[in-house]
Amino acid sequence: MLELFMQPETWVIFTTLFALEIVLGVDNVVFISVLCERLPIQQRKLARNLGISLAVAARVVLVFSISWVMSLTQPLVEVASISLTGRDLIMLAGGAFLLLKSLKELWSWLTHHETVNSTHVRTGLAVILLQIVAVDAVFSMDSVITAVGLTSDVPIMVAAILASAVVMVLTAEKINNLVSRYPGFKTLALLFLVLLGGLLMAEGFAIHINKGYVYFAMAFGLVLELCHIQLKKKQSIVSPRKAQP
């Protein structure tokens, strides 16, 4: 294994896979942060760490099940002259779940119907972790198929997943704090997940949309929200000065 990582081409493949996993990690961290908002503050860190750990474990399992994952690219059913593979069906189901879940969270957030009691918290933690693993498995499907196209060396794929997991753990709390502190960021995150859900469903119907457009829209919204926060800070400083005689 050491000889494998001593080869220059190995590091080129590793860097490419690591970049793919980081992009995937953005989706996961945003989704995890939004879900953890339903838990008490003292349980959010535990839920985030468990969610990331289970998500990484699910990805590693998919890597070791490469032959099964690749079999999902074969036509399975035909609907209205459109051949759907096992991967397409997973994308459709996962995209529909993410879309409905995001819309439900967005509606709940905008109408301020957030009631969580202790019973819901105990059962909700397990449900949230299951949702994280399920959605991550859908997100991971394409990355694993892409990884197989780049290399057949499982250690390289696992190393890229583990390295990206470290980045996810380091950034998860910061993203969660932004989502919790600024309402605009939570709205932006939910809208981003709505777009991702629609994107996954489009992929299921073989409608390929460049994901870069979604990330550009998110980045633009992020800059807009940062400008809005800065303007509010400026107004809060100017207002007391005007109030002085």
N, C-alpha and C positions, 0 to 999 in steps of 0.2 A: 504493500500500500504506500510506503514511503517513496518508493521509486516512481509511483504514479504521480505523486504531488511534486516530484523534482523536475517533471517535464514542463517546459514553457507553455505548450498548447493546453495543458491541464488548467493552468491559471487563467488562460483566455476564456475557456469554457466555464470555469468557476465564476469568473467576474460577470459573464453574461447571465448565468443562472442566478447569481446573487442579485443582480439588478432586477431580474424578473420577479424574484421573491420579495424584494423591497416594494415593488409596485403592488404586488399582491398583498403585502403587509399593510399598506395604506388602507386598502379596502377593509381588511380585517380589523385594524385598530379603530377605525371610524365606527364600524358596526358594533364592536365590543364596547366602545365608549358610550354609544347611544343606549345599548341594552343595560349596561351597568348603572345608568342613571335611575333605573327603577328600584335599585337596591339602596339601603341605608349607606351613609358615607363610610362607616367602619367596615362594611363588607365589600366595597367596590374594588379595593386593591386585591383582595383575595380572589374575587370573581375574575378580575382582569388577568391575574397571573395564571389561575387555573384554566381560563379560557384560552390564553395563548399557548399554554403547555399542551392542552388537549388538541388544539388546532395544529400545532407542530407535529404531535404524535400521529394525527390523522393523515397529514401530508407524507410523513415517513412511511406509514402503512401503504399509502397509494403508490409510493415509489417502489416498494418491495412487491407490489401487485401489478407490475408493469404489464405483464401479459394480459391480465384481466382488463386493465384500463385500455390497452390498445384494441382489445376485442370489442370495446364499446364504439369504435369508429366504423364498424360494419353496419350496413342497412338492416334495420330491425322491423319497422312497420312503414306503411305508405299511407299518407293522408292527403287527399286531393292532389294526386300526382307528385307529392313531395315525399321523398324517402327520408325517414327519420331514423337516426342511429340511437344506440343506448345513451351516448353522450348528449345527443340533442334532447332526448327525453329528460335527462337529468338537468340540463340547462333550463329547459322549459319549467320543470317543477321547481327548481331552485330559484329561478328568476321570478316566478309567480309568487313564491313564498316571500322572497325579499321585498318585492314590490308591495304586496299587501301588508306585510309587517311594517314597512317604512311609512306607508300611507296611514296606517293605524296609529303609529307613534306620532306622526306629524299632526294628525287630527287631534290626538289627545293633548299634544303639546300646545297647539294653537288655541284649543278650547279650555285648557287648564283643568282637565279632569284627571288629576293624578292622586289617587288614594291607594296607599300601600299599608297594610297592617302586618302584624308579626307572622301570621299564618301564611300570608302570601309571600313573605320574604323567604321563609324556609322552603316552600315548594318552588318559589320563583327562581331561586339560585340554581337548582337542578335543571329547571326548564330553560333558563338562560344559557347554561353551559351546553345543553343539547342543541340549542339553536345556533350557538357559535360554531360547534363542530359540524353541524349539517351545512351551514352556509359556507364555512371554510372548505369543506369537501367539494362543493360546487365550484368555488373560486379556484381550487387547486387542480381541477380536472384538466383545464387547458394548459396550465403551467407544466404539469407532469408530461402531457403529450408533447409539448414543445421541447421539454428537457430530453425526452427520448430521441427526438430528432437531432439534438446536438451531441449527445453522448449516450453510450450504453453502460458507462461506469457508474454504478450505484453509489459508491463512496463520494464521488464528486457532487452528486445531486443531494445526498444527505448533508454533506458539509455546507452546501449553499443554503439549505433549509435552516440548519442550526445557526449559521452566522446571521441570517436574516431575523431569526427568533430573538437574538441578543438585541438587535436594533429595535424590534417591536417592543421588548420589555423596557428598554430605555426611553422610548418615546410615548408609550401608552399612557403613562400618568400625566405627562404634559398635555397631551391631546385631550384627555379626560377632564383636566382642570380647565382648559379653554372652553370645552363644551359646557361644563358646569357653571363657569363664571360669567360667560357672555352668551345671552340668549340667541344672538345672531349666529354664532358659530354652531349652535345645536340645530337651528333651522337649516343652515347651510349643509350640515352633515346629513340631516334627514333627506333633504332634496338630492344630495349626492347619491344616497342609497336608493332613492326612487329611480334615478337615472340608471344606476347599475342594474337594478332589477329589470328595467325595460331593456337594457343592453343584453343581459343574459337571455331574456326571452327571444330577442331578435336573433341572437346567435343560435338558439335552438331551432329557429326556422331558416337557418343558413343565410341570414341577412347579416353580412359582416360590416360592422361599423367600427371605424378607428377609435379605439379607446382613448386616444390622445385628445380627442375633442372633449370628452367628458372631464378629463383631468385639467384641460385648459379652462373649461368653464368653472371648475371648482377653484382653480388658482385665481381666476378673475374675481370670483365671488369672495374669496379669502382676502384679496387685496382691497376690495370694496368695503368689506366689513372692518378691516384694520383702519382704513381711512375714516370710517364712521366713528369708530371708537376714539381715534385721535381727535376728531372734531368735538365729540362730547366732552373729552377731557379739557380741551381748549375753552369750550363754553363754560364749564364748571369753574375754571380759573378766572375768566373774564367777568362772569356774573357777580361774584362777591365784590369785585372792585367797583362795578357800577352801582352797587347797593350802598357803598360808603358815601356819606355826605361830603 
